[in-house]
Amino acid sequence: FFSASSIQFSMKSTPVYRVKSRQPFSPTSTPTPPLLCIECGSPPPPRVDVVTSKPRRRKACFGCAVCEDVVQEPSVLTDFYNSPSLRPVFAAVFAMAACTTLEYVAAKSDLSSPQSPSLLSLSLIRRLSTLSLKAFATVLCCLLPVMLFNAFTATSTFKSTPPSASVKEAIEKGKNKYGKLLSEAIKLKTISYDGLTSDDETDYGELLKMHSLLKTSFPLAASSLSWTLVNKHSIVIKWQGSSPSLKPIMICAHLDVVPAPNEKDNEWSEDPWGGEIKDGEVWGRGAIDNKHNVIGQMGAVEELLESGFKPTRTIYLAFGHDEEISGHHGAKMIAKHMEKEVGKKGIEAVFDEGPMMIEGALPGMKGHVGLVANSEKGYLTLEMSVKANGGHSSMPPFEQGTIAIIADAVSKLDSTPVPAHFSKGAGVYAQLEMLAALFSGPMKVLTSNLWLTGGLMKKILLKASPAAAAMLRTTTAITVIKGGTKANVLPYDVKFYVNHRVHPEDTVEGIIEYDRKVINDDRITIKPAEGITPASPISSLKSDAWRWIEESVGEVFNNPIAPSVMVGNTDTRWYWDLTEDIYRFSPVELDIKDVKMFHGLNERLSVEGMSGIVQYYKKLIEKSCLSK
């Protein structure tokens, strides 16, 4: 390809022609002052409208426009070509394009001699072009029927069945009761603070009130089951099973919430601590993170006790009190307690909070989809610093200053994201594979043929939204920059912090080395800034526990489920030694636009939704006890 600068130079001395007449164009009206190219800053040449034959102003010069059309926009072809299944197709297409172009160039050349080597070349080019076209058409004719066949024959383990009359009746019967209990729980300010200021201190009295609320609201659970306080404020409840040969399960939630600022420019519609029930919804901090799960799990156990149900396997409920500040005093201590109770890998499965049943998250998918995170990203914050001799700003040194060095590093990291993952059988690939039969339109064709369209789907997801991109790669976020003390003093020490959420297919060591290579500057010192949490193990999609979730969601909500990646961190980081399988899921139906309620404004949950959570956990416990 010609460089952009050479194309611009040649265009400046070349007349602009009409497309049809090939005659020089002379504008009759007063020319409009030229705009500067939005890419390179040079004045772009005039452009003729093909339909009206009138001059138009263009935003980019010809060179930059060619660069966009030929280099930037077709970058999606790279992802196609990287798929081994598609390489023969693109080889044929590229060969055809190349031969056609050469044929055109040869035809326009001066070929006065019949024996000219150019004519012989032209004959060969025509043959190659024809063969390329036939090869491409053949491959296309073979692939299209296969893709359509795969789309129409795709199957799913999900069978749409409306909830039974008994489930509907139970949800309707319990909605007012559990809505009021959630309201009472919201009124307790069980806030976890990070301790950055002396005014922000956790009120442990509120946590003790929460303990009392649970015991008074669920009397059978309080009197029949074993309650253990862990580190004074976390709770472990044990419901002894009848069969010692069955490993227990552990169902988790957390009692604490994040603060809820209610300022003039950031105001809630209802008091975040009022627990207001309005238009069938319970308003307040903790409604969907995470007091709804606490009430739902306790309600399920209470109803099962009332019905006379006796579990075959032991059921544990674990409620941490500081999940919002990493669980060092809650879940970490619970993990130690449970290891003494059951030993390492002594739990069949752990069920904790996670993604919900979201509508509108996946294009081409109608209705809610339960996204169950069978893996969780790791946490890594790196401090990157540089030191140099300071001095007076009136005499800056010839070499780069500390801020300039850091600025280069920040720019490199920000513009060079960690490579994305789209591996068969894992993460988002497994999610799309499992849901393929339930999509409609083009998305069904694409997801039913990921062996062929994987590169394209990866490209689509990376561009779809920050949330979708975060599911595919380790994210890089520049969060803090520190340096300089005075406007006329050269800083001698500048640092910045990079926060990574490490993808389950990456390692902490690999990400640190990646950053080092991207920056490629020995003057910068890189070191971990705080505690490191590697990405979690990936839990099985073929386990009994996965099936229990799938069947429970189907019977209560009539929704499918699919695997997902938990992009934030939960208390489960402390439970890896207790079990092979950890599943993070909250049984609540939400629209994609309502996800912003998490740690945000106007957090709320419908009373029917609250009652549905109870029925889900009832089904989950019952199914776990039917398993052999």
C-alpha positions in Angstrom: 0.0 0.0 0.0 1.1 3.6 -0.6 1.8 5.6 2.5 -0.8 8.1 3.5 1.6 11.0 2.9 2.4 9.9 -0.7 -1.2 9.6 -1.5 -2.0 13.0 -0.1 0.9 14.5 -2.0 -0.2 13.0 -5.3 -3.8 14.1 -4.8 -2.9 17.7 -4.2 -1.6 18.0 -7.8 -4.2 15.8 -9.5 -7.6 17.2 -10.9 -10.8 15.9 -9.3 -12.9 14.0 -11.9 -16.5 13.2 -12.2 -17.2 9.5 -11.8 -19.1 9.1 -15.1 -17.8 11.7 -17.6 -14.1 11.6 -16.5 -14.0 15.4 -17.3 -12.4 17.9 -14.9 -14.8 19.5 -12.6 -15.0 23.3 -12.1 -17.2 24.4 -9.2 -19.5 27.2 -10.1 -20.3 28.3 -6.6 -18.0 30.0 -4.1 -15.8 27.2 -2.6 -16.2 26.6 1.1 -13.1 27.1 3.2 -11.4 23.6 3.5 -11.6 21.7 6.8 -8.5 20.1 8.3 -8.3 16.4 8.3 -9.5 15.0 11.6 -6.8 12.4 11.6 -3.6 14.0 10.4 -4.4 17.7 10.3 -3.7 18.4 6.6 -6.3 20.2 4.4 -8.3 17.5 2.5 -8.9 17.9 -1.2 -12.4 18.6 -2.6 -14.7 15.7 -3.1 -17.4 15.3 -5.8 -20.8 13.9 -4.9 -21.5 11.0 -7.2 -25.2 11.8 -7.5 -25.4 15.6 -7.6 -21.9 16.2 -9.1 -21.5 19.0 -6.5 -18.4 19.4 -4.3 -18.6 18.2 -0.7 -16.4 18.8 2.2 -14.9 15.7 3.7 -13.7 15.2 7.3 -10.6 13.2 6.4 -8.0 13.5 3.6 -7.8 10.8 1.0 -4.8 9.1 2.6 -6.4 8.8 6.0 -9.7 7.6 4.4 -7.8 4.9 2.6 -6.1 3.9 5.8 -9.4 3.6 7.5 -11.1 1.6 4.7 -8.2 -0.7 4.0 -6.4 -1.1 7.3 -8.6 -0.3 10.2 -12.1 -1.4 9.3 -11.1 -4.8 7.8 -9.3 -5.7 11.0 -12.2 -8.0 11.7 -10.9 -10.1 8.9 -7.9 -10.9 11.0 -10.1 -12.7 13.5 -11.7 -14.6 10.7 -8.4 -15.6 9.2 -7.0 -16.7 12.6 -9.7 -19.4 12.6 -8.1 -22.6 11.0 -11.5 -23.5 9.5 -11.7 -20.2 7.6 -8.2 -19.9 6.3 -8.9 -21.8 3.1 -11.9 -19.6 2.4 -9.9 -16.4 2.9 -7.0 -17.8 0.9 -9.3 -18.2 -2.0 -10.9 -14.7 -1.6 -7.5 -13.0 -1.3 -6.2 -14.8 -4.3 -9.2 -13.9 -6.3 -8.9 -10.2 -5.3 -5.2 -10.1 -6.0 -5.6 -11.7 -9.5 -8.5 -9.5 -10.4 -6.5 -6.4 -9.5 -3.5 -7.5 -11.5 -5.6 -8.4 -14.4 -7.1 -4.8 -14.4 -3.6 -3.3 -14.1 -2.4 -5.4 -17.0 -5.4 -4.5 -19.2 -4.7 -0.8 -18.7 -1.0 -1.2 -19.5 0.5 -0.6 -23.0 0.5 -4.1 -24.5 1.2 -3.3 -28.1 3.2 -6.5 -28.9 1.2 -9.7 -29.1 4.3 -11.6 -27.8 4.6 -9.3 -24.8 5.4 -11.2 -21.6 2.6 -9.1 -20.0 0.0 -10.8 -22.2 1.3 -14.2 -21.2 1.0 -13.1 -17.6 -2.4 -11.8 -18.2 -3.6 -15.2 -19.5 -2.2 -16.9 -16.4 -3.8 -14.3 -14.2 -7.2 -14.9 -15.8 -6.9 -18.6 -15.2 -5.9 -18.2 -11.5 -8.7 -15.7 -11.0 -11.2 -18.1 -12.4 -9.9 -21.0 -10.3 -9.9 -18.8 -7.2 -13.5 -17.8 -7.8 -14.6 -21.4 -8.3 -12.7 -22.5 -5.2 -14.4 -19.8 -3.1 -17.8 -20.6 -4.5 -17.3 -24.3 -3.8 -16.2 -23.7 -0.2 -19.1 -21.2 0.3 -21.6 -23.7 -1.1 -20.3 -26.4 1.2 -20.2 -24.2 4.4 -23.6 -22.4 4.1 -25.7 -25.6 4.3 -23.6 -26.9 7.1 -24.0 -23.7 9.1 -27.8 -23.6 8.5 -28.1 -27.3 9.4 -26.2 -26.7 12.6 -28.5 -23.8 13.5 -31.7 -25.6 12.8 -30.6 -28.8 14.6 -29.1 -27.2 17.7 -30.5 -28.5 20.9 -30.6 -27.3 24.5 -31.0 -29.0 27.8 -33.5 -26.3 28.7 -37.2 -27.2 28.2 -39.6 -24.4 28.7 -42.2 -25.4 31.3 -44.3 -22.9 33.2 -43.9 -23.0 37.0 -46.3 -25.5 38.6 -49.4 -24.3 40.4 -47.9 -25.1 43.8 -44.8 -22.9 43.1 -47.0 -20.0 41.9 -49.2 -20.4 45.0 -46.2 -20.4 47.3 -44.7 -17.3 45.7 -48.0 -15.4 46.0 -48.6 -16.6 49.5 -45.1 -15.5 50.7 -44.6 -12.2 48.9 -46.0 -10.0 51.6 -44.2 -11.9 54.4 -40.8 -11.9 52.8 -41.2 -8.4 51.5 -41.7 -7.1 55.0 -38.7 -9.1 56.3 -36.5 -7.7 53.7 -37.7 -4.2 54.5 -36.8 -4.8 58.2 -33.4 -6.1 57.3 -32.7 -3.0 55.1 -33.4 -0.7 58.0 -30.4 -2.1 59.8 -27.3 -0.1 58.7 -24.9 -3.1 58.5 -22.4 -1.0 56.5 -18.8 -2.1 56.0 -16.3 0.8 55.7 -12.8 0.6 54.4 -11.5 2.7 57.3 -10.1 5.5 55.3 -11.5 8.1 57.7 -12.1 8.0 61.4 -15.8 8.8 60.9 -16.4 5.7 58.7 -16.5 2.9 61.3 -18.6 -0.2 61.1 -21.4 -0.3 63.7 -21.2 -3.8 65.0 -24.3 -3.2 67.0 -26.3 -3.2 63.8 -24.9 -6.6 62.9 -26.0 -8.0 66.2 -29.5 -6.6 65.6 -29.4 -8.4 62.3 -28.7 -11.7 64.1 -31.6 -11.1 66.4 -33.9 -10.3 63.4 -33.0 -13.6 61.8 -33.7 -15.6 65.0 -37.0 -14.0 65.8 -38.2 -14.1 62.2 -37.3 -17.8 61.7 -38.1 -19.5 65.1 -37.9 -23.1 63.8 -34.4 -22.5 62.3 -33.3 -20.8 65.5 -34.5 -23.6 67.8 -33.9 -26.7 65.7 -30.5 -26.0 64.0 -27.0 -25.4 65.3 -25.9 -21.8 65.2 -22.2 -20.8 65.5 -20.9 -17.3 65.7 -17.6 -17.0 63.9 -15.3 -14.1 64.9 -18.3 -12.6 66.8 -20.3 -11.3 63.9 -20.4 -13.9 61.1 -22.8 -16.9 61.3 -22.6 -20.5 60.4 -25.8 -22.6 60.6 -25.7 -26.4 60.5 -28.7 -28.6 59.5 -27.5 -32.1 60.1 -28.2 -34.7 57.4 -29.1 -38.3 57.9 -26.5 -39.8 55.5 -22.9 -39.4 56.6 -21.7 -40.7 53.2 -23.0 -37.7 51.4 -20.8 -34.6 51.4 -22.6 -31.5 52.7 -23.3 -28.4 50.7 -22.8 -24.8 51.8 -25.1 -22.0 50.8 -23.7 -18.5 51.4 -24.6 -14.8 51.6 -23.3 -11.8 53.5 -24.9 -9.5 56.1 -23.1 -6.3 55.3 -23.7 -3.6 52.6 -21.9 -0.7 51.1 -22.6 2.9 52.1 -25.6 4.7 50.4 -24.8 8.4 49.8 -28.0 10.3 49.4 -26.8 13.8 48.4 -28.6 16.6 46.6 -26.9 15.8 43.3 -27.0 12.1 43.8 -30.4 11.5 45.4 -32.4 8.4 45.9 -36.1 8.3 45.1 -36.7 6.7 48.5 -34.7 6.7 51.7 -32.0 4.0 51.2 -32.4 3.0 54.9 -36.2 3.3 55.1 -37.1 -0.2 53.7 -40.1 1.5 51.9 -42.5 -0.9 50.2 -43.9 1.1 47.3 -45.8 -0.2 44.2 -44.9 -3.8 45.2 -41.1 -3.1 45.5 -38.9 -3.0 48.5 -36.5 0.0 48.3 -33.2 0.4 50.0 -29.5 -0.6 50.3 -29.1 -4.4 50.4 -32.3 -5.2 48.4 -30.3 -7.0 45.7 -26.9 -7.0 47.4 -27.1 -9.1 49.5 -29.8 -9.2 52.2 -32.3 -10.7 49.7 -30.2 -13.9 49.7 -30.0 -13.9 53.5 -33.8 -13.7 53.9 -34.3 -16.1 51.0 -32.1 -18.8 52.3 -33.4 -18.5 55.8 -37.0 -18.5 54.5 -36.3 -21.7 52.5 -34.9 -23.5 55.5 -37.9 -22.4 57.7 -40.5 -23.6 55.2 -38.8 -26.9 54.8 -38.7 -27.4 58.6 -42.4 -26.5 58.8 -43.1 -29.2 56.1 -41.2 -31.8 58.1 -38.5 -32.2 55.5 -35.4 -34.1 56.7 -32.2 -33.6 54.6 -30.1 -36.6 53.7 -27.0 -34.5 53.3 -25.9 -31.9 55.9 -26.8 -28.3 54.9 -24.6 -25.4 56.0 -25.7 -21.7 55.7 -22.7 -19.3 56.0 -23.2 -15.5 56.4 -20.1 -13.4 56.4 -20.2 -9.9 57.9 -17.5 -8.0 55.8 -17.7 -9.2 52.2 -17.8 -5.7 50.9 -14.3 -5.1 52.3 -12.8 -8.4 51.2 -14.0 -10.7 54.0 -10.8 -10.9 55.9 -12.6 -11.1 59.3 -15.7 -12.9 58.1 -15.5 -15.4 55.2 -11.8 -16.1 55.9 -12.6 -17.1 59.4 -15.6 -19.1 58.2 -13.3 -21.0 55.9 -11.0 -22.0 58.8 -14.0 -23.0 60.9 -15.4 -25.2 58.1 -12.1 -26.8 57.4 -12.1 -28.0 61.0 -15.7 -29.2 60.5 -15.4 -31.1 57.2 -11.7 -31.0 56.2 -10.2 -30.0 52.9 -12.4 -30.6 49.9 -15.1 -31.9 52.3 -17.9 -29.9 50.7 -19.8 -31.1 47.7 -20.5 -27.6 46.4 -20.6 -24.0 47.5 -23.4 -21.7 46.3 -22.9 -17.9 46.8 -24.0 -14.6 45.3 -23.3 -13.8 41.7 -24.9 -12.7 38.4 -28.6 -12.8 38.1 -31.3 -13.7 35.5 -30.8 -10.9 33.1 -33.0 -9.9 30.2 -31.5 -7.9 27.3 -27.9 -8.9 28.0 -27.5 -11.1 25.0 -28.7 -9.8 21.5 -31.0 -12.3 19.8 -32.1 -13.8 23.1 -35.6 -13.3 24.3 -36.5 -13.5 28.0 -34.3 -13.8 31.1 -31.1 -15.9 31.2 -29.6 -17.1 34.4 -25.9 -16.4 34.3 -24.1 -18.6 36.8 -20.5 -17.8 37.4 -18.5 -21.0 37.6 -15.2 -19.0 37.8 -14.1 -15.7 39.3 -11.5 -13.2 38.2 -8.4 -12.5 40.3 -7.4 -9.2 41.8 -4.0 -7.5 41.2 -2.9 -3.9 41.8 0.6 -2.9 40.7 2.6 0.2 41.7 4.8 1.5 39.0 7.2 4.2 39.9 10.2 6.2 38.6 12.7 8.3 40.4 15.1 11.0 39.1 16.9 14.1 40.2 14.4 16.9 40.9 15.2 20.6 40.3 13.8 23.9 39.4 11.3 24.1 36.5 13.2 27.0 34.9 16.0 24.6 34.0 14.5 21.3 32.9 17.0 18.5 31.9 17.5 17.4 28.3 16.4 13.8 29.1 12.8 12.9 29.9 11.4 13.9 33.2 9.7 11.6 35.6 6.2 12.7 34.6 7.0 12.2 30.9 8.4 8.7 31.6 5.2 7.8 33.5 3.0 9.3 30.9 4.6 7.1 28.2 4.0 4.0 30.4 0.4 4.9 31.1 -0.2 5.5 27.4 1.3 2.1 26.4 -0.7 0.2 29.0 -3.9 2.0 28.2 -3.6 1.4 24.5 -2.4 -2.2 24.7 -5.0 -4.3 26.4 -4.3 -7.9 27.5 -5.2 -10.4 24.7 -8.7 -11.8 25.0 -9.7 -15.4 25.6 -12.4 -17.3 23.7 -11.5 -20.9 24.4 -13.7 -23.9 23.6 -15.5 -25.2 26.6 -14.7 -22.3 28.9 -16.1 -18.9 29.8 -18.1 -17.0 27.2 -17.5 -19.6 24.6 -19.3 -22.2 26.8 -22.0 -19.7 27.5 -22.8 -19.2 23.8 -22.5 -22.8 23.0 -25.0 -23.8 25.7 -27.5 -21.1 24.7 -27.1 -21.5 20.9 -30.4 -23.3 20.3 -32.3 -20.5 22.2 -31.0 -17.6 20.1 -33.0 -16.3 17.1 -32.0 -14.9 13.7 -28.3 -14.4 12.7 -27.1 -14.9 16.3 -28.4 -18.5 16.2 -26.4 -19.2 13.1 -23.3 -17.6 14.5 -23.5 -19.3 17.9 -24.3 -22.7 16.5 -21.1 -22.6 14.4 -18.6 -21.3 16.8 -16.0 -23.7 15.3 -16.2 -21.4 12.3 -17.4 -18.1 13.6 -15.5 -18.0 16.9 -13.2 -15.2 15.6 -16.1 -13.0 14.6 -18.0 -13.6 17.8 -14.9 -12.7 19.8 -14.5 -9.5 17.8 -18.2 -8.6 18.3 -18.1 -9.2 22.0 -15.0 -7.1 22.5 -16.7 -4.2 20.8 -20.2 -4.7 22.3 -19.7 -3.2 25.7 -17.1 -2.8 28.5 -19.0 -5.5 30.5 -18.8 -8.0 27.6 -15.1 -7.2 26.9 -14.4 -7.7 30.7 -15.7 -11.3 30.4 -13.1 -12.1 27.7 -9.9 -10.6 29.0 -7.9 -9.5 32.0 -8.8 -5.8 32.4 -6.3 -3.0 32.8 -7.4 0.2 34.7 -5.1 3.1 35.6 -6.6 4.2 38.9 -4.2 6.5 40.7 -1.3 8.8 39.7 0.9 10.6 42.2 3.7 13.0 41.7 4.8 16.6 42.1 4.5 19.0 45.0 4.7 22.5 43.5 4.1 24.1 40.1 7.7 25.3 39.8 9.5 22.2 41.1 10.5 19.2 39.0 9.2 16.0 40.8 11.8 13.5 41.7 9.4 10.6 42.5 6.3 9.8 40.4 4.1 6.7 40.6 0.9 5.3 39.4 -1.3 2.3 40.1 -2.7 -0.2 37.7 -5.6 -2.4 38.8 -6.0 -5.7 36.9 -8.9 -8.1 37.2 -7.2 -11.3 36.2 -9.0 -13.6 33.8 -9.3 -17.3 34.9 -7.1 -18.3 31.9 -4.4 -15.9 32.9 -1.9 -15.9 35.8 -0.8 -13.1 38.1 2.9 -13.8 37.1 1.9 -13.7 33.4 0.1 -10.4 33.7 3.0 -8.7 35.6 5.4 -9.9 32.8 3.0 -8.7 30.2 3.0 -5.2 31.7 6.7 -5.2 31.9 7.1 -6.0 28.2 4.5 -3.5 27.2 6.1 -0.7 29.1 9.6 -1.8 28.0 11.4 0.8 30.2 14.0 -0.3 32.8 13.7 3.1 34.5 10.2 2.1 35.9 10.0 -0.1 39.0 7.0 -2.5 39.1 5.8 -4.2 42.3 2.5 -5.4 43.8 0.8 -2.6 45.8 -1.5 -4.8 47.9 -2.8 -8.2 48.5 -2.9 -10.4 45.4 -5.8 -12.8 44.7 -5.3 -15.1 41.7 -8.2 -16.1 39.5 -10.3 -18.9 40.8 -10.4 -22.5 39.6 -13.1 -23.2 37.0 -15.9 -25.3 38.3 -17.5 -28.1 36.3 -20.5 -27.7 34.1 -21.3 -31.4 34.3 -21.5 -31.8 38.1 -24.6 -32.7 40.1 -24.6 -29.2 41.6 -24.8 -27.5 38.2 -27.8 -29.7 37.4 -29.5 -28.8 40.7 -29.2 -25.1 39.8 -30.4 -25.7 36.2 -33.5 -27.6 37.4 -34.3 -25.3 40.2 -34.2 -22.2 38.0 -36.3 -24.0 35.4 -39.0 -25.1 37.8 -39.4 -21.8 39.7 -38.7 -19.2 36.9 -38.8 -21.1 33.7 -35.5 -19.6 32.6 -32.4 -21.2 31.0 -29.0 -20.9 32.7 -25.5 -20.6 31.2 -22.0 -20.3 32.6 -20.4 -16.9 33.2 -17.3 -15.2 34.6 -17.6 -13.3 37.9 -15.8 -10.0 37.1 -15.8 -8.8 40.7 -14.7 -10.7 43.8 -16.9 -12.5 46.4 -16.4 -14.3 49.6 -15.8 -17.5 47.6 -12.1 -16.5 47.3 -11.7 -18.0 50.8 -13.6 -21.3 50.1 -11.4 -22.8 47.3 -9.9 -25.4 49.7 -13.3 -26.6 50.8 -14.7 -27.8 47.5 -14.0 -28.5 43.8 -17.2 -26.7 42.7 -18.3 -23.2 43.5 -21.2 -21.5 41.8 -22.0 -17.8 42.1 -25.6 -16.9 41.3 -28.5 -14.8 42.7 -32.0 -16.0 41.7 -33.4 -12.6 40.8 -34.9 -11.5 37.5 -33.7 -8.1 36.2 -33.6 -6.1 33.0 -30.2 -5.2 31.8 -30.9 -1.5 32.5 -31.5 -2.2 36.2 -28.0 -3.7 36.7 -26.8 -0.2 37.5 -28.6 -0.5 40.9 -25.7 -2.5 42.2 -23.8 -0.2 44.7 -25.8 2.6 43.0 -29.0 4.5 43.4 -32.5 3.3 43.9 -31.7 -0.3 44.8 -35.0 -2.3 45.0 -36.6 -5.7 44.5 -40.2 -6.7 43.9 -42.0 -8.6 46.7 -42.7 -11.4 44.2 -39.0 -11.6 43.4 -38.2 -11.9 47.1 -40.7 -14.7 47.5 -39.3 -16.4 44.3 -35.8 -16.5 45.9 -37.2 -18.5 48.8 -38.8 -21.1 46.4 -35.5 -21.4 44.5 -33.5 -22.2 47.6 -36.1 -24.7 48.7 -35.8 -26.5 45.3 -32.0 -26.4 45.5 -31.9 -28.0 49.0 -34.5 -30.6 48.0 -32.6 -31.6 44.8 -29.3 -31.8 46.6 -30.8 -34.4 49.0 -32.3 -36.5 46.2 -28.9 -36.9 44.6 -26.9 -40.1 45.2 
